[in-house]
Amino acid sequence: MPTQESEVSMIALIANAAKYEDRKVKTYGFLKVKRNAGLFVNREDALNDNVYHSIALDTLTVDELEAIKACNNQYVSITGTLNLKNNSLTFSDQVQIRGKTEDIYSKLVCNIKTI
């Protein structure tokens, strides 16, 4: 039986991370890719590198990071299994990132599925 996906806001996910550990979740945020990737609550948090309002995507490979650069600096939805690791939040297992075409902040359509 497939794991049921929970849709949750970034704020709720960060505030209640233990509740969602090892569960498949879908959330929305602002993607910022540099040496690694992070999903932030909003654009301002990303610009100010406010890691307290972000989820690290540090389980992605170099190739996966390169692929999601097309979605950099955009609001996206992301789906994956949440894991707590070293006091940070990370996604693992088939992360899917999608640009929201209806979102006025989204310049590109990004449909990326990592393994």
Secondary structure, DSSP 8 states (H G I E B T S, - for coil): -----EE--HHHHHHTHHHHTTSEEEEEEEEEESSSEEEESSHHHHHTT-GGGEEE-TT--HHHHHHHGGGTTEEEEEEEEEEEETTEEEEEEEEEEEE-TT-TT--S--EEE--
